[in-house]
Amino acid sequence: MTVEFIQLLLLIIIANGAPVLVRIIFGDHLNSPVDLGFTLSDNHPVFGSSKTWRGIFAALLMTSIAASLMNYPFVIGLLIASYAVIGDLSSSFIKRRFSMAPSSKAPLLDQVPESLLPAFMMMHTFSLELSSVLWLSFVFLIIDMAMTYMLYHWKVLKKSSD
């Protein structure tokens, strides 16, 4: 693993963890859903109540600050967080189409889009080969599943998060 690999992995973890952190800090305050409660013709929400503007802003801001602290331009953090958010919203959209409740677990679908998309889109910026991008997504999968288990086990997280 190179320094760039570890830095990108860390930035992706921050992008995905920031919404959870603000959920823990703010509870239900300022948690307006991204889809504004709209449903599609299947009578299911577009993304669901656990995808909030607060979470998106937290991901964008915290990842950009972290990227800056790693001596990358602020915009690199914005891009990583944007790709992670797009991946996360995509998986939520798919889960709603399968009638899965917000914050329900779907191993792989919960981790791969939000890690693979930013890693793939930023691979040249971080001097990574495709094999490293796939490895990064796998490492993120393991870390995310372990952290999610621990946070639920310790009752830090409840049924919903951003």
C-alpha positions as CSV (number, residue, x, y, z in Angstrom):
1,M,0.0,0.0,0.0
2,T,1.3,3.4,-1.0
3,V,0.9,6.6,0.9
4,E,-1.6,7.8,-1.8
5,F,-3.6,4.6,-1.4
6,I,-3.9,5.2,2.4
7,Q,-4.7,8.9,1.9
8,L,-7.5,8.2,-0.6
9,L,-8.9,5.4,1.6
10,L,-8.9,7.8,4.6
11,L,-10.6,10.5,2.6
12,I,-13.3,8.0,1.4
13,I,-13.8,6.9,5.0
14,I,-14.2,10.5,6.1
15,A,-16.6,11.2,3.3
16,N,-18.7,8.3,4.4
17,G,-18.3,8.7,8.1
18,A,-19.0,12.5,8.3
19,P,-22.8,12.1,7.9
20,V,-22.8,9.5,10.7
21,L,-20.8,11.8,12.9
22,V,-23.1,14.7,12.5
23,R,-26.1,12.4,13.1
24,I,-24.6,11.4,16.4
25,I,-23.9,15.1,17.3
26,F,-27.1,16.7,16.1
27,G,-29.6,13.9,16.4
28,D,-32.7,14.8,14.5
29,H,-31.9,18.5,14.2
30,L,-31.4,19.9,10.7
31,N,-31.9,16.5,9.1
32,S,-34.0,17.5,6.0
33,P,-34.1,14.5,3.6
34,V,-32.5,15.0,0.2
35,D,-35.6,13.7,-1.6
36,L,-37.8,16.1,0.5
37,G,-40.1,13.2,1.2
38,F,-41.1,12.6,-2.4
39,T,-42.0,9.2,-3.6
40,L,-41.9,7.6,-7.1
41,S,-44.7,5.7,-8.9
42,D,-43.7,2.6,-6.8
43,N,-44.9,4.5,-3.7
44,H,-41.4,4.3,-2.2
45,P,-39.2,7.3,-1.4
46,V,-36.6,8.4,-3.9
47,F,-33.8,7.9,-1.4
48,G,-35.4,7.7,2.0
49,S,-35.3,9.7,5.2
50,S,-31.8,8.7,6.2
51,K,-30.2,10.6,3.3
52,T,-30.1,14.2,4.4
53,W,-28.7,17.5,3.2
54,R,-26.9,17.8,6.6
55,G,-25.1,14.6,5.8
56,I,-24.1,15.7,2.3
57,F,-22.8,19.1,3.5
58,A,-20.9,17.3,6.3
59,A,-19.3,14.9,3.9
60,L,-18.3,17.7,1.5
61,L,-16.9,20.0,4.2
62,M,-15.1,17.4,6.3
63,T,-13.5,15.6,3.4
64,S,-12.4,18.9,1.8
65,I,-10.8,20.0,5.1
66,A,-9.1,16.7,5.5
67,A,-7.8,16.8,1.9
68,S,-6.4,20.3,2.6
69,L,-4.7,19.0,5.7
70,M,-3.1,16.3,3.5
71,N,-1.8,19.0,1.2
72,Y,-4.3,18.3,-1.6
73,P,-6.4,21.1,-3.0
74,F,-9.7,21.7,-1.3
75,V,-11.5,20.7,-4.6
76,I,-10.0,17.2,-4.4
77,G,-11.8,16.7,-1.1
78,L,-15.0,18.1,-2.7
79,L,-14.7,15.6,-5.6
80,I,-14.0,12.6,-3.4
81,A,-17.0,13.4,-1.2
82,S,-19.2,14.2,-4.2
83,Y,-18.4,10.8,-5.8
84,A,-18.9,9.0,-2.4
85,V,-22.3,10.8,-2.0
86,I,-23.4,9.9,-5.5
87,G,-22.5,6.2,-4.8
88,D,-24.3,6.3,-1.5
89,L,-27.4,7.9,-3.0
90,S,-27.4,5.4,-5.9
91,S,-27.3,2.5,-3.5
92,S,-30.2,4.0,-1.4
93,F,-32.2,4.5,-4.6
94,I,-31.7,0.9,-5.5
95,K,-32.6,-0.3,-2.0
96,R,-35.8,1.8,-2.0
97,R,-36.8,0.1,-5.4
98,F,-36.5,-3.2,-3.6
99,S,-38.7,-1.9,-0.8
100,M,-35.9,-1.9,1.7
101,A,-36.3,0.5,4.6
102,P,-33.9,3.4,5.1
103,S,-30.8,2.3,7.0
104,S,-31.5,-1.4,6.3
105,K,-28.4,-3.4,5.6
106,A,-27.4,-4.6,2.2
107,P,-23.9,-5.9,2.3
108,L,-21.8,-4.9,-0.7
109,L,-24.5,-2.5,-2.0
110,D,-23.9,-0.4,1.1
111,Q,-20.2,-0.2,0.7
112,V,-19.1,-0.8,-2.9
113,P,-20.7,2.2,-4.8
114,E,-19.6,4.7,-2.1
115,S,-16.0,3.5,-2.2
116,L,-15.5,2.3,-5.8
117,L,-16.8,5.3,-7.5
118,P,-14.6,7.9,-5.8
119,A,-11.6,5.5,-5.9
120,F,-12.0,4.9,-9.6
121,M,-12.7,8.6,-10.4
122,M,-9.6,9.7,-8.4
123,M,-7.2,6.9,-9.3
124,H,-5.0,9.1,-11.6
125,T,-4.9,11.9,-9.0
126,F,-3.6,9.4,-6.4
127,S,-1.4,7.5,-8.9
128,L,-3.3,4.2,-8.5
129,E,-3.7,1.3,-10.8
130,L,-7.1,-0.4,-11.3
131,S,-6.0,-3.3,-9.1
132,S,-5.3,-0.9,-6.3
133,V,-8.7,0.8,-6.8
134,L,-10.4,-2.6,-6.4
135,W,-8.3,-3.5,-3.4
136,L,-9.1,-0.1,-1.8
137,S,-12.8,-0.8,-2.3
138,F,-12.4,-4.2,-0.6
139,V,-10.5,-2.7,2.3
140,F,-13.2,-0.1,2.7
141,L,-15.8,-2.8,2.7
142,I,-14.1,-4.6,5.6
143,I,-13.5,-1.4,7.6
144,D,-17.1,-0.2,7.0
145,M,-18.7,-3.5,8.0
146,A,-16.5,-3.7,11.1
147,M,-17.2,-0.1,12.2
148,T,-20.9,-0.4,11.5
149,Y,-21.0,-3.6,13.6
150,M,-19.1,-2.0,16.5
151,L,-21.2,1.3,16.4
152,Y,-24.5,-0.7,16.5
153,H,-23.1,-3.1,19.1
154,W,-22.0,-0.2,21.3
155,K,-25.4,1.5,20.7
156,V,-23.7,4.6,19.2
157,L,-25.9,4.1,16.1
158,K,-29.6,3.3,16.1
159,K,-31.8,2.3,13.2
160,S,-31.2,5.5,11.2
161,S,-28.2,7.5,10.1
162,D,-27.5,10.0,7.3
